[in-house]
Amino acid sequence: MALSKELLDILACPKCKGDISLNGKEENLVCYNCKLVYEIREDIPIMLIDEAKPLK
């Protein structure tokens, strides 16, 4: 996982503008407010609401 702490500090959920965090395996970003999961592909966070998956 190559996402830097600085990048994580400035990223926000595109839906609610709230905080996001890495999941335990560091392969997805999670917004617990919206209960959405944003995938990380090839070290690039896909921050599109239409591509987000519901948090299980």
Summary of the structure (lengths in Angstrom):
residues: 56
radius of gyration: 10.0
end to end distance: 22.1
largest distance: 27.3
contacts: 133
relative contact order: 0.24
helix: 16%
strand: 29%
